[in-house]
Amino acid sequence: MKILLSNDDGIDAAGIRALVDILSPEYEVYVCAPEGQRSGYSHSCTYFSRVNRAWKREIPGAKAAWAVEATPADCVYYGINAFMEEAPDLVISGINQGPNMADDCIYSGTVGAAGEAMVHRIPAIAVSLDSFDSHDFSTAASFVKQVIPVFMADEDRFEFILNINVPAGEVKGVKVTRMENGREYTKDVSVREEEGCLYLTCRAKPVGIHSSVTGDVTAVNEGYISLTPLMHDMTHHESRLRMHAYKSIKIPED
């Protein structure tokens, strides 16, 4: 089985190397990842609007590897359509340094890279470690290896991204969760003017979550690995079924 690895922390990040090390003895592993840090790029793509540079890299255990001066989603696109002779059977994005849960999934380049695979109808996993300080990716990597055969046997694997978040430290078990909401950050924006130009700098830190549901954040905080199926259908179906009044709006005449 051919596996394409990507991430948003950059090709030299320890998390992606941990996946290469643990998966390459059993699978045919390829790597296509940004040449540098691309956190927060979500599913942004530049492959249709600019020429992107790429470099071949040597990574022990990988059949081939490329570093691309582009977004995480770009890297998955190029890996599938430009570099690999055959499309991969699975795309894994991560292991991210830091969590990708709740509202953060909207901004996450890790999730965005997996989303690009889903657009191509290729099964995709996004995996993150819930720590910005710990560099021990062994538990997360081991869990990914164990989850691959289960995920690949799931007949619905083309319909969702499997978003995995692993606690740092002792793991009590596994929970299947939903996204929580209400993630709150400090909003510290500085504005500096120089020669008629405004320079904006944002520094945001998470300060808590006030969620109306129990899901991924709660599970990880309690010491469980969180598995959340994410999909591209952004329709709020409950509201759609209640929107009868909108049908009576008259179409403006010229």
C-alpha positions, 0 to 999 in steps of 0.5 A, spaced: 500 500 500 502 506 498 501 512 503 503 519 502 505 523 508 504 531 508 503 536 514 503 543 515 509 544 520 514 543 514 518 537 511 523 537 517 518 537 523 519 531 527 512 529 527 512 527 520 519 523 520 516 519 526 510 517 521 516 515 516 520 511 521 514 507 523 510 506 517 516 505 512 517 498 514 510 495 512 508 500 507 511 504 501 511 511 504 512 518 500 513 525 503 510 531 500 510 537 505 512 544 505 519 546 505 517 550 512 512 552 517 505 553 514 500 552 520 494 556 519 493 555 512 487 551 512 485 548 505 488 554 501 491 553 495 496 556 490 497 551 485 492 554 480 495 561 481 502 561 481 508 557 479 511 553 486 518 551 487 520 544 489 526 540 491 527 533 492 529 530 499 532 524 502 528 521 508 531 515 510 525 510 509 521 514 504 521 511 497 521 519 495 520 525 498 519 533 496 519 539 499 515 544 496 514 552 497 507 552 497 501 550 502 499 543 505 494 542 500 498 544 495 503 539 497 498 533 497 495 536 490 502 535 487 504 529 490 498 526 487 498 529 480 505 531 479 510 526 483 507 519 484 507 515 478 500 512 481 495 515 486 496 513 493 492 509 497 492 513 503 494 520 505 496 522 512 497 529 514 501 530 521 503 528 526 502 536 528 505 539 533 499 541 537 492 540 537 487 540 531 480 540 535 474 544 535 474 551 531 481 550 530 479 545 525 477 551 520 484 554 520 488 547 520 493 546 515 494 539 517 486 538 516 486 542 510 492 537 507 487 531 508 481 535 505 485 535 499 486 528 499 478 527 500 477 532 494 481 527 490 477 521 493 483 518 497 482 516 504 485 521 509 487 521 516 489 528 520 493 526 526 495 531 531 499 531 538 496 535 544 502 539 546 506 544 543 512 542 548 512 535 548 516 532 542 515 524 544 510 522 538 511 515 539 504 514 542 501 518 536 505 514 531 504 507 534 496 509 534 496 511 527 499 504 525 494 501 528 488 505 526 490 504 518 487 497 517 481 499 521 480 505 517 482 502 510 476 497 511 471 502 513 466 502 507 465 509 508 472 512 508 472 516 502 466 520 505 470 523 511 477 525 514 479 521 520 481 527 525 486 524 530 488 528 536 492 524 541 494 527 548 501 528 551 502 523 557 498 517 559 492 515 554 486 512 558 483 509 551 479 511 545 473 515 544 469 517 537 467 524 538 464 530 535 467 537 534 466 542 540 465 549 539 466 556 542 474 556 542 476 562 545 483 566 544 486 572 546 485 578 541 492 582 541 493 586 535 498 591 534 498 596 529 504 600 527 505 605 521 511 607 517 511 611 511 504 611 510 503 603 511 500 600 516 503 593 519 499 589 523 501 583 528 496 578 531 498 574 537 493 570 540 493 565 545 488 560 547 484 562 553 479 556 554 473 553 551 465 554 552 462 549 548 455 547 548 457 540 546 461 535 549 466 532 544 474 532 542 477 537 546 473 534 553 476 527 550 483 529 550 483 533 556 480 527 560 486 523 557 483 519 551 485 519 544 479 523 540 477 520 533 473 525 529 470 524 522 470 530 519 466 532 512 466 537 507 459 538 507 458 545 510 450 545 510 447 545 516 441 540 515 437 542 521 436 549 519 435 547 512 429 543 513 426 549 517 427 554 512 420 554 509 419 562 510 425 563 505 421 560 499 416 565 499 421 571 498 419 574 491 424 575 486 426 582 484 423 584 477 428 588 473 
